[in-house]
Amino acid sequence: MAEFQLAIIGGGPAGLTAGIYAGRAELKTVLLERLSPGGQVLTTDWIENYPGFPEGISGFDLIDKMTAQMRKFSTEEKGLEITSIEQVDKKEFLLHSSSGETVSTTAVIISTGAAPNKLGVPGEEEFIGKGVSYCATCDGPFFKDQVVAVIGGGDSAVQEALFLTKIVKKVYLIHRRDKLRAVKWLQERAFANPKIEFIWDTILEKIEGKDGVESIQLLNKKTGQTTHLPVQGVFIFIGTHPNTAFLPDFIKKDPRGFILTDEWMQTSQQGIYAAGDCRAKPLRQIVSAVSEGATAVYGVEHYISELGI
């Protein structure tokens, strides 16, 4: 018999919601998170589109409330990084961790989220932590009254650029196309902000400096002109990739590595479910992640009931 009925891998909004629903359902559950709960939400300065908070709420405060609510229902927590999943039989999976500890469970919910994509340009790796960042909320205060560049044109890029204007002297928002992909209300705010200057049809070719970032080399895709722009920081927001490399082949994924599920959030392997940003889907938002976390637990309840456990 497995030690737990349910193990949740990952403590972002999807995992925390699954922990709440599993606790209320009185399933013997453990939440496995290598760091503190929160995921990428902790890097979000202000959230305005999550229901119930008409004035908005900080990412930290939202996660703090979710975590407290989960702990109210006594869901167990372990600080483990899961590195592989082994199927023992129809009623048991073994989750192996980087520390050597193994967790035995009947069902699994994978809610490991996604991580920022990198550009792969010269200087990027060299200057991570020395001017290159993927989180404005985390690193923005280091650039007080300085000039920075934001790379990207989606919601995250524009939202983080707006946040940076509270701290830095100037933000160059550099996008490879001639229009943004961000939602309209974010675009309107960005266009109205005097601290943001847009550089269109342009890609970042190189990040330059000695002990830290000093400038970036840009290429205009339409004119072919190369320029060097003096900046002290580069914030890169060009999408994400799923944290699913540790998963076995019996869990099917799309070509980008996102997990395929049915409407119950069940993967190609019976007993294993997925929720949140690691799942293949059109919308990656907090509100969709919490919905999927709840649905996954509903699926787990039916699965465990059918096994007679």
DAZI-V48794 format. One record per residue. N is the residue number from 1. NEAR is the number of other ideal C-beta (glycine too) atoms within 12 Angstrom. D_CENTER is the distance of its C-alpha to the mean C-alpha in Angstrom with 1 decimal. Layout:
N;NEAR;D_CENTER / N;NEAR;D_CENTER
This chain:
1;15;33.8 / 2;30;30.1 / 3;23;29.3 / 4;35;26.6 / 5;36;26.4 / 6;47;22.6 / 7;46;19.9 / 8;53;16.3 / 9;51;14.0 / 10;51;10.8 / 11;44;10.9 / 12;50;8.2 / 13;44;9.9 / 14;53;10.9 / 15;54;12.3 / 16;48;14.0 / 17;46;15.5 / 18;53;16.7 / 19;47;18.2 / 20;34;20.0 / 21;37;21.4 / 22;43;22.4 / 23;28;24.1 / 24;21;26.0 / 25;26;27.1 / 26;16;28.4 / 27;38;26.7 / 28;27;26.8 / 29;43;23.1 / 30;39;21.0 / 31;45;17.4 / 32;42;16.3 / 33;37;13.7 / 34;27;14.4 / 35;21;13.4 / 36;18;13.8 / 37;41;12.1 / 38;33;9.3 / 39;42;6.0 / 40;39;4.1 / 41;42;7.0 / 42;30;9.4 / 43;32;9.0 / 44;34;10.1 / 45;31;13.9 / 46;26;15.2 / 47;33;14.3 / 48;26;17.2 / 49;22;16.5 / 50;28;16.0 / 51;16;19.4 / 52;16;21.8 / 53;18;21.1 / 54;10;23.4 / 55;11;23.2 / 56;18;19.4 / 57;24;17.7 / 58;23;15.7 / 59;34;12.2 / 60;23;14.0 / 61;22;16.8 / 62;36;14.9 / 63;35;13.3 / 64;20;16.8 / 65;27;18.4 / 66;40;16.4 / 67;31;16.9 / 68;17;20.6 / 69;23;21.1 / 70;38;19.9 / 71;21;22.2 / 72;15;24.9 / 73;27;25.1 / 74;19;25.4 / 75;40;22.6 / 76;27;22.9 / 77;29;20.2 / 78;27;20.2 / 79;20;18.5 / 80;27;18.2 / 81;24;16.2 / 82;41;17.1 / 83;25;18.3 / 84;24;20.2 / 85;36;21.5 / 86;24;25.2 / 87;25;27.1 / 88;19;30.4 / 89;15;31.8 / 90;19;31.1 / 91;24;30.5 / 92;26;28.6 / 93;39;25.6 / 94;26;25.3 / 95;43;21.9 / 96;25;22.6 / 97;25;20.9 / 98;16;21.0 / 99;16;23.5 / 100;11;25.8 / 101;20;25.5 / 102;26;25.4 / 103;38;24.4 / 104;27;26.5 / 105;44;25.3 / 106;40;26.5 / 107;50;23.3 / 108;53;19.6 / 109;60;16.4 / 110;50;13.5 / 111;50;10.2 / 112;44;8.4 / 113;42;5.0 / 114;32;4.2 / 115;23;5.4 / 116;32;7.4 / 117;22;10.7 / 118;24;13.8 / 119;30;17.1 / 120;15;19.4 / 121;24;22.1 / 122;17;24.7 / 123;29;24.0 / 124;31;20.2 / 125;15;20.0 / 126;20;23.1 / 127;32;21.9 / 128;23;18.4 / 129;19;19.1 / 130;23;22.3 / 131;33;21.2 / 132;38;18.2 / 133;35;14.8 / 134;34;11.2 / 135;31;11.0 / 136;41;14.0 / 137;31;13.8 / 138;24;14.0 / 139;32;16.6 / 140;30;18.3 / 141;20;21.2 / 142;25;22.3 / 143;33;23.4 / 144;16;25.6 / 145;18;28.2 / 146;28;27.1 / 147;30;26.3 / 148;43;22.9 / 149;48;21.4 / 150;49;18.2 / 151;44;17.5 / 152;40;16.3 / 153;34;17.3 / 154;31;14.6 / 155;30;13.4 / 156;38;11.0 / 157;40;13.9 / 158;38;16.5 / 159;39;14.9 / 160;47;14.3 / 161;46;17.8 / 162;36;19.3 / 163;38;18.0 / 164;44;19.5 / 165;31;22.8 / 166;22;23.3 / 167;28;23.6 / 168;33;24.7 / 169;22;27.9 / 170;26;26.6 / 171;40;23.5 / 172;37;24.0 / 173;44;21.5 / 174;40;22.0 / 175;35;21.4 / 176;27;22.8 / 177;21;24.1 / 178;15;26.6 / 179;17;24.5 / 180;32;21.0 / 181;21;18.6 / 182;29;17.3 / 183;21;18.7 / 184;14;22.3 / 185;17;22.2 / 186;29;19.7 / 187;26;22.0 / 188;15;25.0 / 189;25;23.7 / 190;35;22.9 / 191;21;26.3 / 192;14;28.1 / 193;25;26.7 / 194;12;29.4 / 195;27;27.2 / 196;36;25.2 / 197;26;26.9 / 198;28;25.8 / 199;32;26.5 / 200;21;26.5 / 201;20;26.9 / 202;32;25.9 / 203;31;23.8 / 204;42;23.2 / 205;28;25.5 / 206;27;25.7 / 207;38;24.7 / 208;29;27.9 / 209;25;29.2 / 210;13;30.9 / 211;12;29.5 / 212;24;26.6 / 213;37;25.5 / 214;25;28.6 / 215;28;28.2 / 216;41;26.5 / 217;28;28.3 / 218;33;27.7 / 219;23;29.1 / 220;22;30.1 / 221;20;29.8 / 222;14;32.7 / 223;12;35.2 / 224;13;34.3 / 225;16;34.7 / 226;17;33.0 / 227;22;32.5 / 228;19;31.4 / 229;32;29.7 / 230;23;29.9 / 231;40;26.6 / 232;37;25.5 / 233;46;21.8 / 234;51;19.4 / 235;51;15.9 / 236;41;14.1 / 237;41;11.7 / 238;29;12.5 / 239;25;9.7 / 240;30;7.3 / 241;24;8.6 / 242;35;8.2 / 243;35;8.9 / 244;36;12.2 / 245;21;14.9 / 246;28;16.5 / 247;32;17.5 / 248;26;21.2 / 249;15;22.7 / 250;18;23.8 / 251;36;20.3 / 252;23;20.3 / 253;28;17.5 / 254;20;17.7 / 255;10;18.6 / 256;20;15.0 / 257;26;14.2 / 258;32;12.5 / 259;45;14.5 / 260;28;17.5 / 261;32;18.7 / 262;21;21.5 / 263;15;21.7 / 264;25;21.8 / 265;43;18.4 / 266;32;20.6 / 267;38;19.9 / 268;21;22.9 / 269;28;23.8 / 270;26;25.5 / 271;39;24.1 / 272;42;20.5 / 273;51;18.0 / 274;51;14.4 / 275;49;12.2 / 276;50;8.8 / 277;41;6.4 / 278;46;8.4 / 279;45;11.4 / 280;29;13.5 / 281;27;13.9 / 282;8;14.7 / 283;17;12.5 / 284;31;8.8 / 285;27;9.5 / 286;36;9.8 / 287;24;13.3 / 288;26;12.9 / 289;42;10.6 / 290;37;13.4 / 291;27;16.0 / 292;44;14.9 / 293;45;14.8 / 294;33;18.3 / 295;32;19.6 / 296;50;18.6 / 297;44;20.7 / 298;30;23.4 / 299;36;23.5 / 300;44;23.7 / 301;30;26.6 / 302;22;28.5 / 303;32;27.9 / 304;31;29.2 / 305;16;32.0 / 306;16;33.1 / 307;20;33.3 / 308;10;35.4 / 309;23;33.4
